Amino acid sequence: MRRNQMGKESSGNEVVEKAVQSESYDSRCSQNWKAQLKVPPKDTRYMTEDVTATKGNEFEDYFLKRELLMGIYEKGFERPSPIQEESIPIALTGSDILARAKNGTGKTAAFCIPALEKIDPDSNVIQGTPGRILDLSKKGVCVLKDCSMLVMDEADKLLSPEFQPSIEQLIRFLPANRQILLFSATFPVTVKDFKDRYLKKPYIINLMDELTLKDLFTRGIDIQAVNVVINFDFPKNSETYLHRVGRSGRFGHLGLAVNLITYEDRFNLYRIEQELGTEIKQIPPQIDQAIYCR
């Protein structure tokens, strides 16, 4: 009888001890999760204040899911850029956002991170052009009655006469309590009308008070190998010009944009300079390689 009791007590103690050890192991893993990440080499290239002038926040400050945090760091993100600091906490509250910031400063992650944070196992992410998603919605293939968030990247293009009718039809398929996030480097006048009709007390973020020639050299997308862009056919409007030259820089890095101008392009050149409040200068005899090789 005593042996059985002692055996049971011993077995119980072992179970408790294993449980304590398991909790201790889980705690250590929880504390050391960052040390186990497979992060890429640190990017040591020069970066402008467009991405370095932050408030000092960390991604952990937003109480994101552990799996999402691990993915963020393993993709090479170190800390939030200014547009991410402004956007992520607001987007997580469910508020509509109208955000304007330079290309290449982290706008994509500014809306992708809160979108991924809100996803549950039964949710899906749909990415596509307005016309394609609208077509699938009309056919009943894409059901949007429970879609809680609509993100419009490069909103200036999506609200052009070519796309805006499709966007407005698409919104009719969404629930009344949907969240709409608009991100772009430029906002034409049409954005105000759209905002007034479809956004509910949006949080306004504007990190572009003025455009200078330096600004034009610091835009881009996430293609780190592209440091130089040559416009063989000069753009006809300022929005297209900004999007094109933005390919030459990424996340605060410098780049070079070269424009080949014909006699017929002179009017478009002048108009773009006036609209952007800058001067597109002639190519100098020598170009500092630090602009695009640093």
Secondary structure, DSSP 8 states (H G I E B T S, - for coil): -HHHHHHHHHHHHHHHHHHHHHHHHHHHHHHTGGGG--------S---HHHH------GGGG---HHHHHHHHHTT--S--HHHHHHHHHHHTT--EEEE--TTSSHHHHHHHHHHHH--TT-------HHHHHHHHHTTSS--TT--EEEEETHHHHTSTTTHHHHHHHHTTS-TT-EEEEEES---THHHHHHHHH-SS-EEEE--S---HHHHTT---S-TT--EEEESS--SSHHHHHHHHGGG--TT---EEEE---GGGHHHHHHHHHHHT-------SS--THHHH-
